[in-house]
Amino acid sequence: MTTDAALATELRQLVNGYQVSQAIHVAATLGIADSLAEGARASDEVAQATGTHAPTLYRLLRALASVGVLRELDAQRFELTPLGQCLRSDVPGSIADWAAFIGRPYRWQAWAELLHSVKTGEDAFRHVHGTDVWTYRSSHPDENTIFDRAMTSLSRRSNTAVLAAYDFGRFQTLTDVGGGNGAFLAAVLTAHPTLRGVLFDQPHVVSGAHAVLEAAGVTNRCRVIGGSFFETLPDGSDGYVLRTVIHDWDDGDAIRILKVVRGAIADDGTVLLIERIVAPPNQGRDTKFSDLNMLVGLGGSERTREKYAELLHQSGFALRRISDAGIYSVIEGGLA
């Protein structure tokens, strides 16, 4: 059998995708899109603005132009394409912070050990670094800051769809479990002025929440509490939301977390899981590669609708309904 040349080329481009990813990461880290926000500039000017080696920066810029992120003009001048505009830090829907995060060396090293995860079922991050990712970031504050910015960026991009898909205004008090620096909860409270909120995450994580909540003008309606969701949660709320939390953990730990929620929730309360749902065979590329990301970095997984129903059942909840919300779904459970 002779290999089709066009198919071989297409596959080679997929194989070499890491090169594009890393080039975009470097561009985001350097703020190249921001330096081109006002229009075309010579590569030497961009090098001066970003503190880089001019001849080498030109090589990076022309490579990015070859994949449509930039456009090369005459005299080694470059401008942003519509695609490249998404790397600006000052535009709605920017992915600059995500791109700056995905190429961090500690994360890259874990992905290099995907083979170890596939052979053993273990998360590669612990294999490489000797500890879990949460402990690693807590002892590397700079990396934790970069991660928080990336998560806030993703949250902002998806908040509109989630808020449109589900009526959070039905609750009196909503506890955001594992809510990071509060970007999602701030959006919910802004959309529902009578709602009160509780932000819960590890102490070093929620320590950065005040600025986010204050900027949204919701500090007077939100308590911030640090702790471990494996141990205890603030009790009595009628709504508990876990946004992209359960996918971080294997089934055993996911059930442990949900049982802690079960012990804290009001009798008539609702638990909401905001997660990606694994699509049928041959569909849903983003979620299925996100699943590999969970495997490599955390030992967690993305799951099917049926699997989320099973996790809820084993934790004392019953699945009520699932609402589509863009790339995510809002999975609603009540007491069984």
Secondary structure, 3 states (H helix, E strand, C coil): CCCCHHHHHHHHHHHCHHHHHHHHHHHHHHCHHHHCCCCCEEHHHHHHHHCCCHHHHHHHHHHHHHCCCEEECHHHEEEECCCHHHHCCCCCCCCHHHHHHHCCHHHHHHHCCHHHHHHHCCCHHHHHHCCCHHHHHHCCHHHHHHHHHHHHHHHHHHHHHHHHHCCHHHCCEEEEECCCCCHHHHHHHHHCCCCEEEEEECHHHHCCHHHHHHHHCCHHHEEEEECCCCCCCCCCCCEEEEECCHHHCCHHHHHHHHHHHHHHCCCCCEEEEEECECCCCCCCHHHHHHHHHHHHHCCCCCECHHHHHHHHHHCCEEEEEEEEECCEEEEEEEEC
